[in-house]
Amino acid sequence: MNTVDPKSGQDRIEILSVELLNQNRPLVEELKTLARSLRLEFGWHYLLDLTWTIQNLAVFFSPPTVKGKTIMDAGAGTGIMQWYLAQAGAQVYSVDRMSRAHLPLRFRNRFNVHGLRTSDLASAWSALVAHLNRPLNGPFYRRWAGAAAAIGRDLGSYLSGPIPGVDIHRPAVWIYNQDLSNLTDIPDDALDAVVSISALEHNTPEGLEKVVDELMRVLKPGAPLLATLTAGRDQDWWHEASQGWCYGEASLRQRFKLSPSASSNYAHYDELFTRLKESTELRQNLARFYSQDDKKGMPRGIWNPEYQPVGVIKVKPR
C-alpha cells in the first residue's frame, strides 16, 4: 500500500512499501546493473530506500532531472546513491564521518572523484598500497589470491581509462570525510538537495536533531532533505545488530521539526510490515555480507526483518 502521493513535494513521513519495486521496475533494474558493475551489494532494504528517494527527488526539479544540480549524499560511505547521482549528471558532495581517503580505484576510474580537502582523498597509489595492507580473513592462500584478483581488476580498469560516456572533465563526486553535524566547509544555502540512505539512524536521537539542523543549513531555500531511516512501530528502540535506532512517528516529527500537518502512513505500519516480510525479491537478493557478520541488520543471513524502512521529506522554508 502506497498511501502517500509521491508528487506532493511536501513534508511527510512514509513507511516504504514493497510495491515501490514493481512500480519503478526500470529504475530498480538500473540500480542492480550499476551495483554489479561497481561490485557493490545492497543492504537488505536498500532497493526500497534508493527507489523511494530517487522517485521523490525528481519531484523538486523542473525538468525532473538531477543533471546540473548540486546534491549531498549524507552518510554516503561507498554506497551506490552517490554514483547513481553522478552518472545522472549531478555534482555530488559525498559526506561520511568514516574516511574514504583510500577509495578503491574502480570508483576513481568511472567517476571524476576529488577530495573536498587535500586530506579527504589520497593518491591512487596510496589507495593501492592501503588495499594491499588491509587485514584479511581465511586461509593465507585464499586471502592473497582473492586480494590479488580484486586489485588486478581495479588496477586494470583504472589504467584502461574512463568508461565511455562518462565526462571526466566535470567534477562529479567530492569526497568529504566529516561528521554530518559539523559541515564547516559547506556554506549556508548551497545545495539543491540532500539525500541520505539509511545512515541517520546511527546517530543518537539527540545527535539526529543536530544533524538535521546542519543539513537544513546547507540547503537552498525551497530545497529538500530526503532521508531514509529505520522505523519502530510505536516508540524508539535500539537495534543492536545494525547499531541503529528505530524511530516511531512522534519522534521523527520531533527530530526533523515537522509540522503536525505533515502527512504520514504510520497507521498502516502492521500491514506494510507484513508485506515487507513476505517480499520474495528482497529475501532472495539478501547480500552475502549478512552471513559473514552478525553486526548487520540481518544476523547470520537469515531472513527475519525486525524493522522496516521509513522515508522523511523536509523542505527548507523559502
C-alpha positions as CSV (number, residue, x, y, z in Angstrom):
1,M,0.0,0.0,0.0
2,N,1.5,3.4,-1.1
3,T,-0.8,5.8,0.7
4,V,1.1,9.0,0.1
5,D,1.2,10.9,-3.2
6,P,4.8,10.9,-4.4
7,K,4.1,14.1,-6.4
8,S,3.1,16.2,-3.4
9,G,6.6,17.7,-2.9
10,Q,5.7,18.4,0.7
11,D,7.0,17.5,4.2
12,R,6.0,14.0,5.1
13,I,6.8,10.7,6.7
14,E,6.3,7.5,4.7
15,I,6.9,3.8,5.6
16,L,8.3,2.4,2.4
17,S,6.1,-0.1,0.7
18,V,7.5,-3.1,-1.2
19,E,5.1,-2.0,-4.0
20,L,7.8,0.6,-4.9
21,L,9.8,-2.2,-6.6
22,N,7.2,-3.1,-9.2
23,Q,6.0,0.5,-9.6
24,N,9.6,1.5,-10.5
25,R,10.9,-1.6,-12.2
26,P,13.1,0.1,-14.8
27,L,14.8,2.1,-12.1
28,V,15.2,-1.0,-9.9
29,E,16.9,-2.9,-12.7
30,E,19.2,0.1,-13.4
31,L,20.3,0.2,-9.8
32,K,21.0,-3.5,-9.8
33,T,23.1,-3.2,-13.0
34,L,25.1,-0.3,-11.6
35,A,25.7,-2.1,-8.4
36,R,27.0,-5.2,-10.2
37,S,29.4,-3.0,-12.3
38,L,30.8,-1.4,-9.2
39,R,30.9,-4.7,-7.3
40,L,28.6,-3.4,-4.6
41,E,25.9,-5.3,-2.7
42,F,22.7,-3.8,-1.3
43,G,21.6,-3.6,2.3
44,W,18.5,-5.8,2.6
45,H,16.0,-2.9,2.2
46,Y,18.2,-0.5,0.3
47,L,16.5,-1.1,-3.1
48,L,13.4,0.4,-1.4
49,D,15.3,3.3,0.1
50,L,17.0,4.2,-3.2
51,T,13.9,3.8,-5.3
52,W,11.8,6.0,-2.9
53,T,14.5,8.6,-2.7
54,I,15.2,8.9,-6.5
55,Q,11.4,8.9,-7.3
56,N,10.7,11.7,-4.9
57,L,13.9,13.7,-5.6
58,A,12.7,14.3,-9.2
59,V,9.5,16.0,-8.0
60,F,11.5,19.0,-6.8
61,F,13.2,19.8,-10.1
62,S,11.8,21.1,-13.4
63,P,12.5,19.4,-15.7
64,P,12.6,16.3,-13.3
65,T,16.3,15.6,-13.6
66,V,19.3,15.9,-11.3
67,K,21.5,16.9,-14.2
68,G,23.4,20.1,-13.2
69,K,22.2,20.0,-9.6
70,T,24.5,20.1,-6.6
71,I,23.4,17.3,-4.2
72,M,24.8,15.9,-0.9
73,D,24.8,12.2,-0.2
74,A,24.8,12.3,3.7
75,G,26.4,9.3,5.2
76,A,27.4,8.1,1.8
77,G,30.2,5.6,2.6
78,T,31.0,3.9,-0.7
79,G,27.3,3.3,-1.4
80,I,25.5,3.4,-4.7
81,M,23.5,6.6,-4.3
82,Q,26.4,9.0,-4.9
83,W,27.5,7.1,-8.0
84,Y,23.9,7.0,-9.4
85,L,23.6,10.7,-9.0
86,A,27.0,11.4,-10.6
87,Q,26.2,9.2,-13.5
88,A,22.9,11.1,-13.9
89,G,24.8,14.4,-14.2
90,A,24.7,15.8,-10.7
91,Q,27.7,17.3,-8.8
92,V,27.8,15.3,-5.6
93,Y,29.1,16.0,-2.1
94,S,29.8,12.6,-0.6
95,V,29.9,13.1,3.1
96,D,30.7,10.5,5.8
97,R,32.5,10.5,9.1
98,M,34.2,7.4,8.0
99,S,37.4,8.1,6.0
100,R,37.3,7.2,2.3
101,A,40.7,8.7,1.7
102,H,41.8,5.3,0.2
103,L,38.8,5.0,-2.1
104,P,39.2,1.9,-4.3
105,L,40.4,2.6,-7.8
106,R,37.3,1.2,-9.5
107,F,35.3,4.2,-8.3
108,R,38.0,6.7,-9.4
109,N,38.1,5.3,-12.9
110,R,34.4,5.5,-13.6
111,F,33.8,8.9,-11.9
112,N,35.8,12.0,-11.6
113,V,36.4,11.9,-7.9
114,H,38.1,14.6,-5.9
115,G,38.7,15.4,-2.2
116,L,37.0,18.5,-0.9
117,R,40.1,19.0,1.1
118,T,43.6,17.6,0.5
119,S,43.2,15.1,3.3
120,D,39.9,13.8,2.1
121,L,41.3,11.7,-0.8
122,A,44.7,10.2,-1.0
123,S,46.5,9.4,-4.3
124,A,45.6,6.3,-6.4
125,W,49.0,4.8,-5.5
126,S,48.4,5.3,-1.8
127,A,44.9,3.7,-2.1
128,L,46.5,0.7,-3.9
129,V,49.1,0.3,-1.1
130,A,46.4,0.6,1.6
131,H,44.4,-2.1,-0.2
132,L,47.4,-4.4,-0.2
133,N,48.0,-3.9,3.5
134,R,44.4,-4.4,4.7
135,P,43.7,-7.3,7.1
136,L,42.0,-10.3,5.5
137,N,40.2,-13.4,7.0
138,G,40.6,-17.0,6.0
139,P,43.4,-19.3,4.9
140,F,46.6,-17.5,3.7
141,Y,46.5,-18.6,0.1
142,R,42.8,-17.7,-0.3
143,R,43.3,-14.3,1.3
144,W,46.1,-13.3,-1.0
145,A,44.6,-14.9,-4.1
146,G,41.4,-13.0,-3.5
147,A,43.2,-9.8,-2.8
148,A,45.4,-10.1,-5.9
149,A,42.4,-10.8,-8.1
150,A,40.5,-7.8,-6.7
151,I,43.5,-5.4,-7.0
152,G,44.2,-6.7,-10.5
153,R,40.6,-5.9,-11.6
154,D,40.7,-2.4,-10.0
155,L,44.1,-1.6,-11.4
156,G,43.4,-2.9,-14.9
157,S,40.2,-0.9,-15.1
158,Y,41.9,2.2,-13.7
159,L,44.8,2.1,-16.2
160,S,42.5,1.4,-19.2
161,G,40.9,4.8,-18.9
162,P,37.4,6.1,-18.3
163,I,34.3,4.2,-19.2
164,P,32.8,5.6,-22.5
165,G,30.0,8.1,-21.9
166,V,31.4,9.5,-18.6
167,D,32.5,13.1,-18.7
168,I,35.8,13.1,-16.9
169,H,36.3,16.8,-17.2
170,R,33.4,17.8,-15.0
171,P,33.9,17.4,-11.2
172,A,31.3,14.8,-10.2
173,V,31.9,13.5,-6.7
174,W,33.6,15.4,-3.9
175,I,34.7,13.2,-1.0
176,Y,34.3,15.0,2.3
177,N,35.2,13.0,5.4
178,Q,33.4,14.9,8.1
179,D,30.7,14.4,10.8
180,L,27.3,15.5,9.5
181,S,26.7,17.7,12.5
182,N,29.6,19.9,11.6
183,L,29.8,20.6,7.8
184,T,32.3,23.5,8.3
185,D,33.5,23.6,4.6
186,I,30.0,23.9,3.1
187,P,28.4,27.4,3.2
188,D,24.8,28.2,4.0
189,D,22.1,27.9,1.3
190,A,24.5,26.0,-1.1
191,L,22.8,22.7,-2.1
192,D,19.9,21.8,-4.3
193,A,19.1,18.7,-2.3
194,V,20.4,16.5,0.5
195,V,19.7,12.7,0.4
196,S,20.6,10.1,3.0
197,I,20.2,6.4,2.6
198,S,19.7,4.6,6.0
199,A,22.5,6.5,7.7
200,L,21.0,9.0,10.1
201,E,19.7,6.3,12.4
202,H,23.3,5.6,13.5
203,N,23.3,8.9,15.4
204,T,21.8,9.2,18.9
205,P,18.3,10.6,19.0
206,E,19.7,13.9,20.3
207,G,22.5,13.8,17.8
208,L,20.0,13.3,15.0
209,E,18.4,16.7,15.7
210,K,21.8,18.4,15.4
211,V,22.5,16.6,12.1
212,V,19.1,17.6,10.7
213,D,19.7,21.2,11.7
214,E,23.1,21.2,10.0
215,L,21.7,19.6,6.8
216,M,18.9,22.2,6.6
217,R,21.5,24.9,7.0
218,V,23.4,24.0,3.8
219,L,20.2,23.6,1.7
220,K,19.0,26.4,-0.5
221,P,15.6,27.8,0.5
222,G,12.9,25.6,-1.0
223,A,15.3,22.6,-1.4
224,P,14.5,19.2,0.2
225,L,16.1,16.8,2.6
226,L,15.1,13.3,1.7
227,A,16.3,10.7,4.3
228,T,15.5,7.1,4.9
229,L,15.9,5.6,8.4
230,T,14.5,2.6,10.2
231,A,11.1,2.6,11.7
232,G,9.8,1.4,15.1
233,R,6.1,0.8,15.5
234,D,5.1,2.9,18.5
235,Q,8.3,4.2,20.1
236,D,12.1,4.5,19.6
237,W,14.2,1.4,20.2
238,W,17.8,0.4,19.6
239,H,18.5,-2.4,17.1
240,E,21.7,-4.0,18.3
241,A,22.7,-5.9,15.2
242,S,22.6,-2.9,12.9
243,Q,23.7,-0.4,15.6
244,G,20.9,1.9,14.8
245,W,17.7,3.5,16.2
246,C,14.3,2.5,15.0
247,Y,12.1,5.6,15.2
248,G,8.4,6.0,16.0
249,E,6.3,8.6,14.2
250,A,6.2,11.1,17.1
251,S,10.0,11.0,17.5
252,L,10.6,11.6,13.7
253,R,8.3,14.6,13.8
254,Q,10.3,16.0,16.8
255,R,13.7,15.2,15.4
256,F,13.0,16.6,12.0
257,K,10.9,19.5,13.3
258,L,8.0,18.6,11.1
259,S,4.6,20.4,11.4
260,P,1.6,18.5,12.8
261,S,0.1,18.7,9.3
262,A,2.9,16.7,7.7
263,S,1.3,13.5,6.3
264,S,2.2,10.0,7.5
265,N,1.2,6.5,6.7
266,Y,2.3,5.0,10.1
267,A,-1.4,4.0,10.6
268,H,-0.6,1.2,8.1
269,Y,2.6,0.1,9.8
270,D,1.4,-3.5,10.5
271,E,0.0,-4.1,7.0
272,L,3.1,-2.7,5.3
273,F,5.4,-4.7,7.6
274,T,3.6,-8.0,6.8
275,R,4.0,-7.3,3.0
276,L,7.7,-6.5,3.6
277,K,8.3,-9.8,5.4
278,E,6.6,-11.6,2.5
279,S,8.8,-10.0,-0.2
280,T,10.4,-12.8,-2.3
281,E,12.6,-10.3,-4.2
282,L,14.2,-8.8,-1.1
283,R,14.6,-12.2,0.6
284,Q,16.2,-13.9,-2.4
285,N,18.6,-11.0,-3.0
286,L,20.0,-10.9,0.5
287,A,23.6,-9.7,0.4
288,R,26.4,-12.2,1.2
289,F,27.9,-9.9,3.9
290,Y,25.0,-10.7,6.2
291,S,26.0,-14.3,6.6
292,Q,29.6,-13.1,7.3
293,D,28.9,-10.6,10.1
294,D,26.3,-10.7,12.9
295,K,26.7,-6.9,13.4
296,K,24.4,-6.2,10.5
297,G,20.7,-5.7,10.0
298,M,20.0,-9.4,9.2
299,P,22.2,-11.5,11.5
300,R,23.6,-14.8,10.1
301,G,21.9,-14.1,6.8
302,I,18.6,-15.4,8.0
303,W,15.6,-13.5,6.5
304,N,13.9,-12.1,9.6
305,P,13.1,-8.4,9.3
306,E,12.8,-6.8,12.7
307,Y,12.1,-3.3,11.5
308,Q,11.2,-1.6,8.2
309,P,12.5,1.4,6.3
310,V,10.9,4.8,6.6
311,G,11.4,7.9,4.5
312,V,11.2,11.5,5.7
313,I,11.0,14.6,3.5
314,K,11.6,18.0,4.9
315,V,11.7,21.1,2.7
316,K,13.6,24.2,3.8
317,P,11.3,27.2,4.0
318,R,11.8,29.9,1.4
